[in-house]
Amino acid sequence: MKKIILPLIAIASVMTASADDRQLDTPDKTRGLPIMQAMSERKSIREYDSRKISDQDLSDLLWATMGQNRHNGKLTAPSCRDYREIRLFVFTADGVGEYIPSTHSIKHFVDGDYRQLVAGPQDFVKTAPVCLVMIADMTKFPERDERSLMMASVDAGIVSQNASVAAAGLGLATVPRATMDAKAICRLLSLPDTQLPIMNNPIGYPVAKN
């Protein structure tokens, strides 16, 4: 009997964990501002409306930031030698998950509001309904040296810029940042010291002007 019960428990555990994962809406690749207008609208904004980001806006934002745009698995964000070392984490009031480009989904990591870890000393970040955090997996590089760290930082910057331009094109507001409690984020997500939080983008709707 024990031989039967243990596999059933394992299956139930996997089903419970995967039940929290979130399949995103199909990205609408026809919407948003033309690229030149989006670049014109791009600016750093540090004040956000309290509304949650809609499902479609979140889907489109994540796809534009680091989504899969070719059948060979390559992404909207290029990376050094196609190592794809940047992991994109999504912090909300409800929890933290990792964006998975291959399935266009968010893999659940932890429940709860941990946006304060992204905010650090800058409280305005905690008002953004979504915070994107770019974490570099340095094991993707053959050597973990100064050059590799520089390229990982460049790649994180590319992802952050994608998020900034996508936000402008979709009517969202954001600002690229490096300030955050990196050690606490790694503890929260149980990440080894080869995973380096590099940049983040708090994102929300802009506050309506009177």
Order of alpha helices (4+ residues) and beta strands (2+ residues): alpha-beta-alpha-alpha-beta-beta-beta-alpha-beta-alpha-beta-alpha-beta
